[in-house]
Amino acid sequence: MIEEAGATAGCEKSKGVLLYTIANKFPGQAIAHRPMLVRYVMDGRIDMGPKLDAALAFLKKTGSHELDTAAFEDAAGVGVAVTEADIRAAVAGAVDSIRTELVEKRYLINTNILLGTVTAKLRFAEGAKVRAEMEAQVLALLGPKTEADEEAIKAERAKPKPKKEKKGGKDDKKEEKAEAAGAAKAGAASAVNAEAPKEREADVFAFLPKPAENNNVHTTVNFSDGKVMRIANSPAELEAHLKRTGGKHMTRFPPEPNGYLHIGHAKAMYIDFGMSARYGGDCILRFDDTNPEAEKQEFIDHIQDIVAWMGWKPVKITHASHYFPQLHALAVKLIELGLAYVCHQSGDEIAASREAREPSPWRDTPVEVNLRKFEDMRRGMYAEGEVSLRMKMDVKNENYNMFDLVAYRIKYVEHPMAGDKWCIYPSYDFTHCINDSLEDITHSLCTLEFEPRRASYYWLLEVLGLYKPVVYEYSKLVITHIQLSKRKLQVLVQKGIVDSWTDPRLPTLGGMRRLGFTPRGINNFCDEMGFARNESIAHLSKLEHFVRQDLDQIAPRRFGIVDPIKLVLTNVPADFQQDVDALVFPGRKEETSTYRMPLTKELWIEASDFREKDEKGYFGLAPGKQGMLRYAFAVQCTGFKADKDGRVTEVHAEALLDYAGKPPKGVIHWVSVKHALPAEIRLYDVLFKTPVVASLGDRWLEDINPESRVVKQGYVCDALRGAKALDKFQFERVGYFCVDEDTERLGKLVLNRTITLKDSRK
């Protein structure tokens, strides 16, 4: 920032103090405007703390929106000079307002109250000058302090202060805070269920205007000829909007039903539903179904299922297609206003003319002709791609999203919701903003990739005379080792690199659910990512941390052997059986639930719990070494068997049933061979080896991790008999596992390793 100020060689102390304040207090959401504020300080237009504080408050409210310079300068007092005469007059008025009381009580009166009155009237007066003038006028009225004044002040200070009522104490404040939080939750129409995320204490949405404040100029649309369109709701528009909504916050989650939702959508849901829930508002689940070629009922059903699984409850479910009649009527209105025309250019020709900044040859077609042609489009009188309806915007604009965007195109495809009623379909750029307006959305929140579309969004609403929501963009989610491009995910499915859209290796929420991730873990991760504009890459281990944290609380413990080797207790009879009680949640004092485990002569243990030779720091079994069977007794390894290739096939040990010595350090989990359930255990790892997948460019398919899924034939304890798909468990000493949906299809128990017990990623 010092470099922005051109002050690397130093500057006046007064300016340096202001720069220091900017560095400490500048609102992050308005970072693009910081160089401008620095210039105002360095050229002296903002020359004092009160002006800077007012400027910072204005920019915090403005955020990333385009700046209304006139409004900013007015709010920051640019050009305002408070003279000494102004200060004298204001102080004299304040003194006169309590002259009688001042003469009576003299110096017992706290003159700081008067200072507050003056500074409120003279916002940009220097505090030191106001205080000096106040002291001078009080002295002129009362004269110097006398001994009697000093005694009166001393006596006043010696008076005992009245005790505060118990109400408002620490406990009461906690109680009030709890009651307020409970009321906020109860009043939230979009409240989430038990799988919802933790409540964030800080209000990350506080800088955005409230619904009743959405009448300020919060953005502008700039044109190539220098004209500026200032965007604001008129008082009448805002009043009508508030009457329809009751002043509630209204947000929307608008997925396109052309695929499966992924972890990036989880962040969008957390923000869209989370904002409305925080303020007791409503969130709409709206399907952006304007492209019938790519949309399927399968995707619509899946999205509704995932939204519910993630813990969100929309106030209602809508479709862009529900508004097709209104959208068509508004397209006709746009033509009548001379702001839309039917264009005969092909898609390639439009792209070429955009690059050349050249208008369409049909741009100036008369309104009557455009109305007739648009009706012919609706009636199916043109072939697909032959014509389109385009908005007459600004072909010379630096922003490509102002280059006469397509509003309607022809597609002879049946729509999942509308059937074959329409053969013309509106574009995203025409539909999205109008749907936001028709549904009275107060805050249209989206990722930064949509920021260039803000100009076209507001242009269309302004020229049609529609209510305008607040638009705000935030950074999209980027996680190491994860590919979030829907197009590239489709390639993985189509090429058979993964099994389906819900393959546990994919970042789709369906895949994550199948892997064993929990909604609360995912939502808490999204909460940690926050609501900021600065783009960053989150390490996969951070997401896994929150999932592991949740699973630790909810996943009952069981015994499972992933890589089995047989352990034979040589000194017990063949029919030996000892039932032991294993804890469901060991380590929890308040939890004493158990499940029964039969221990027999032959057991399955992990192959890693045996070595042919003992080593320092190793606590498993080795010839002559002891180990402790979890929840049971100690054993001492006496030998082993190996096949002709030297691979150990069986470990022998003696059960130390009467052992009274110090328990061995090594603890071994086990499953009875006689009572074990065979299970296919799938060990999942990252699909891409390179952390930043986007850095691979066109070579991304070469980076597939061949070890992304390793299948083992293991055994689990009998307590898992009857486990259903998506049931979650922690196998002690091994990791967290989830029952896969293939269990029913294959007729055998299939388990997915969700995550290891500890973070093993660098």
Secondary structure, DSSP 8 states (H G I E B T S, - for coil): -HHHHT-TT---HHHHHHHHHHHHH--GGGGGGHHHHHHHHHTTSS-SHHHHHHHHHHHHHHTTS---HHHHHHHHTTT----HHHHHHHHHHHHHHTHHHHHHHGGGS-THHHHHHHHHHSTTS-HHHHHHHHHHHHHHHH-S--HHHHHHHHHHHHS------STTSHHHHHHHHHHHHHHHHHT-TT---TT-----SS-TTTTS--GGGTTS--EEEE-TTS-EEEE---HHHHHHHHHHHTT--EEEE---SSS--BHHHHHHHHHHHHHHHHTT-EEEEEE----TTT--HHHHHHHHHHHHHTT---SEEEEGGGGHHHHHHHHHHHHHTT-EEEE---HHHHHHHHHHT---TTTT--HHHHHHHHHHHHTT-S-TTT-EEEE---TT-SSGGGS--EEEEE----BTTTBTS-SEEE-HHHHHHHHHHHTT-SEEEEEGGGGGGHHHHHHHHHHHT----EEEEE----BTT----HHHHHHHHHTTSSSSTT-TTS-BHHHHHHHT--HHHHHHHHHHH-S-SS---B-HHHHHHHHHHHHHHH--EE-EESSEEEEEETTS-TT-EEEEEEESSTT-TT---EEEEEEESEEEEEGGGB-SS--TT--SB-TT-EEEETTS-EEEEEEEEE-TTS-EEEEEEEEETT--S---S-EE--EETTT-EEEEEEEE--SBSSS-GGGGGGGGGGGB-TTSEEEEEEEE-GGGTT--TT-EEEETTTEEEEE-THHHHHTS-EEEEEEESS----
